[in-house]
Amino acid sequence: MTEGKVSSIVLHPERLKPIKRILISQPRPESDKNPYSELAAKFNLQIDFRPFIQVDSVGIKEFRKQKINILEHTAIIFTSKNAVDHLFKLCNESKIEMPPEMKYFCISDQTANYLQKYITIRKRKIFTGKRTVTDLFDLIKKHKTENYLYPCSDIRKDDLPTFMEKSGIKFTEAIIYHTVPSDLKDMDIKQYDLIAFFSPSGVNSLLTNFPEFKQGDILFAAFGPTTGKAVTDNNLILDIQAPHPDAPSMTGAIELYIKETEKSNKQ
């Protein structure tokens, strides 16, 4: 977050309220030292984690209906660890061994390093983006003669397929896992002051689990414009939109909001 004057992150000043209990609709970070624990310590918050969505594998029978021959492709685009896990699971069940000359285009270093769970990466051709799918576009353009396989969920963004089609690059989209709502019915959602969403699927999961849900004074934070749109499209109120010009992360956006609340209380 930048120092100095802070742009207001409060979308609805009439709903401004102190925050004490936050629900993050994602799994708990693996390390205890993470931005959420720092935020909790700094402002004396209770932050709980619960993934609102889960991933189910596509079985071999369902995959075969797509009539995709994995080994016809010369390169694979991985945009998540889930895609890595589920593709190699399918390969293992189908007794398919990836040829040494297969090229891999990974969304980040983390995803690229994760490949070593299944292949010897030092012997393979791996191309890595910085963090987002658009980071891969220039790399893919430099290798436009490849025949790409794009393993993904049944729910995915349009940016990569749109780019490939507009660029005239040969690719096949393979649905290898399904994104479905987690079972949240054991939760008392109303105990939270703020719920943070990270995908439209997360918003859908809330409403699937609690069809009679009324937002009331519960604050909603959304990461990314499509997630924010999913909130408002369902006639819910979006209170915090991340990333923010002064806060590129969800934790930074929440911190901005808390500071705005504190400033309002002092006036």
NORZI-V273214 format. One record per residue. RES is the residue in one small letter. SS is DSSP state (H for helix, E for strand, C for the rest). OMEGA is omega in whole degrees, -180 to 180 (999 if undefined). Layout:
BEGIN
res: <RES | RES>
ss: <SS | SS>
omega: <OMEGA | OMEGA>
END
This chain:
BEGIN
res: <m | t | e | g | k | v | s | s | i | v | l | h | p | e | r | l | k | p | i | k | r | i | l | i | s | q | p | r | p | e | s | d | k | n | p | y | s | e | l | a | a | k | f | n | l | q | i | d | f | r | p | f | i | q | v | d | s | v | g | i | k | e | f | r | k | q | k | i | n | i | l | e | h | t | a | i | i | f | t | s | k | n | a | v | d | h | l | f | k | l | c | n | e | s | k | i | e | m | p | p | e | m | k | y | f | c | i | s | d | q | t | a | n | y | l | q | k | y | i | t | i | r | k | r | k | i | f | t | g | k | r | t | v | t | d | l | f | d | l | i | k | k | h | k | t | e | n | y | l | y | p | c | s | d | i | r | k | d | d | l | p | t | f | m | e | k | s | g | i | k | f | t | e | a | i | i | y | h | t | v | p | s | d | l | k | d | m | d | i | k | q | y | d | l | i | a | f | f | s | p | s | g | v | n | s | l | l | t | n | f | p | e | f | k | q | g | d | i | l | f | a | a | f | g | p | t | t | g | k | a | v | t | d | n | n | l | i | l | d | i | q | a | p | h | p | d | a | p | s | m | t | g | a | i | e | l | y | i | k | e | t | e | k | s | n | k | q>
ss: <C | C | C | C | C | C | C | C | C | C | C | C | H | H | H | C | C | C | C | C | E | E | E | E | C | C | C | C | C | C | C | C | C | C | H | H | H | H | H | H | H | H | H | C | C | E | E | E | E | C | C | C | E | E | E | E | E | C | C | H | H | H | H | H | C | C | C | C | C | H | H | H | C | C | E | E | E | E | C | C | H | H | H | H | H | H | H | H | H | H | H | H | H | C | C | C | C | C | C | C | C | C | E | E | E | E | C | C | H | H | H | H | H | H | H | H | H | C | C | C | H | H | H | C | E | E | E | E | C | C | C | C | C | H | H | H | H | H | H | H | H | C | C | C | C | C | C | E | E | E | E | E | E | C | C | C | C | C | H | H | H | H | H | H | H | H | C | C | C | C | E | E | E | E | E | E | E | E | E | E | E | C | C | C | C | C | C | C | H | H | H | C | C | E | E | E | E | C | C | H | H | H | H | H | H | H | H | H | H | C | C | C | C | C | C | C | C | C | E | E | E | E | E | C | H | H | H | H | H | H | H | H | H | C | C | C | C | C | C | E | E | E | C | E | C | C | E | C | C | H | H | H | H | H | H | H | H | H | H | H | H | H | H | H | H | H | C>
omega: <-179 | 178 | 177 | -177 | -179 | 176 | -178 | 178 | -176 | -178 | -179 | -177 | -179 | 180 | -179 | -177 | 176 | 180 | 176 | -178 | -176 | 174 | 177 | -173 | 178 | 177 | 176 | 177 | -176 | -179 | 176 | 177 | -178 | -178 | -180 | 178 | 177 | 179 | -179 | -179 | -176 | -175 | 178 | -177 | 167 | -179 | 178 | -180 | 177 | 178 | -179 | 179 | 176 | -175 | 178 | -179 | 168 | 180 | -178 | -179 | 180 | 180 | -178 | 178 | 179 | 177 | 180 | 174 | -176 | -174 | 173 | -176 | -178 | -179 | 180 | 178 | 178 | 179 | 178 | 175 | 178 | -180 | 178 | -178 | -172 | 177 | -179 | 174 | 177 | 180 | -180 | -179 | -180 | -178 | 177 | 178 | -179 | 179 | -178 | -177 | 178 | 179 | -177 | 178 | -172 | -175 | -177 | 176 | 180 | 180 | 179 | 179 | 180 | 179 | -177 | 173 | -174 | -178 | 174 | -169 | -178 | 180 | -176 | 177 | -176 | 179 | -169 | 172 | -179 | -177 | -175 | 180 | -178 | 176 | -178 | -171 | -180 | 179 | -180 | 179 | 179 | 180 | -172 | 179 | 179 | 173 | -169 | 169 | -180 | 178 | -174 | 176 | 174 | 175 | -179 | 178 | -176 | -169 | -179 | 177 | 179 | 179 | -177 | -179 | -180 | -178 | 179 | -179 | -177 | 178 | 177 | 177 | -178 | 177 | -175 | 174 | -180 | 174 | -175 | 179 | 171 | 176 | -176 | -169 | 178 | -174 | 170 | -175 | -173 | 179 | -175 | 175 | -175 | 173 | -179 | 180 | -177 | 178 | 175 | 179 | 178 | 177 | 179 | 180 | 178 | -176 | 175 | -179 | -176 | -175 | 179 | -174 | 173 | -174 | -178 | -179 | 175 | 180 | 177 | 173 | -178 | 176 | 179 | -176 | -179 | 177 | 177 | 179 | 179 | 177 | -175 | 178 | 179 | 178 | 175 | -176 | 176 | -176 | -178 | 177 | 174 | -7 | -179 | 179 | 180 | -178 | -177 | -177 | 176 | 180 | 178 | 179 | 178 | 178 | 177 | -179 | -180 | 179 | 176 | 178 | 180 | 179 | 179 | -178 | -179 | -177 | 999>
END
